[in-house]
Amino acid sequence: MTFRRSVFRALARLNKALLPSLGQRDLQRLTKLQKALVAYRYWVTRNALP
C-alpha cells in the first residue's frame, strides 16, 4: 500500500466519523455547500480505493 492511499484511507475514516452522510437525500435539492461535501467525500473515497 502506498503512502498516498493510506493518507486517503485515514481521511475517509475521519469523513465517516465527522461529516454527515448525504447519500440518501435528493442530490438536486442540496445546497452548494452540501454538494461540495458530497464531491469531497466522493473524491476521497475514489482515491482510497485500490
C-alpha positions as CSV (number, residue, x, y, z in Angstrom):
1,M,0.0,0.0,0.0
2,T,1.3,3.4,-0.9
3,F,1.6,6.3,1.4
4,R,-0.9,8.3,-0.6
5,R,-3.5,5.6,-0.4
6,S,-3.0,5.2,3.4
7,V,-3.5,9.0,3.8
8,F,-6.7,8.9,1.8
9,R,-7.9,5.9,3.9
10,A,-7.3,7.9,7.0
11,L,-9.2,10.8,5.6
12,A,-12.1,8.5,4.6
13,R,-12.3,7.3,8.2
14,L,-12.3,10.9,9.5
15,N,-15.0,11.8,7.0
16,K,-17.2,8.9,8.1
17,A,-16.9,9.9,11.7
18,L,-17.2,13.7,11.4
19,L,-19.1,14.6,8.3
20,P,-22.8,14.0,7.7
21,S,-24.0,11.3,5.3
22,L,-25.9,13.0,2.4
23,G,-26.3,10.0,0.1
24,Q,-29.9,9.2,0.9
25,R,-31.1,12.7,0.2
26,D,-32.1,14.1,-3.2
27,L,-28.9,15.4,-4.7
28,Q,-30.8,18.0,-6.8
29,R,-32.1,19.7,-3.6
30,L,-28.9,20.1,-1.8
31,T,-27.3,23.4,-1.1
32,K,-24.0,24.3,-2.8
33,L,-22.1,23.6,0.5
34,Q,-23.7,20.2,0.8
35,K,-22.9,19.4,-2.9
36,A,-19.3,20.4,-2.2
37,L,-19.2,18.0,0.8
38,V,-20.6,15.2,-1.3
39,A,-18.0,15.9,-4.0
40,Y,-15.2,16.0,-1.4
41,R,-16.3,12.7,0.1
42,Y,-16.5,11.1,-3.3
43,W,-13.0,12.3,-4.2
44,V,-11.5,10.9,-1.0
45,T,-13.3,7.6,-1.4
46,R,-12.1,7.2,-5.0
47,N,-8.5,7.8,-4.0
48,A,-8.8,5.5,-1.0
49,L,-9.9,2.5,-3.1
50,P,-7.4,0.3,-5.0
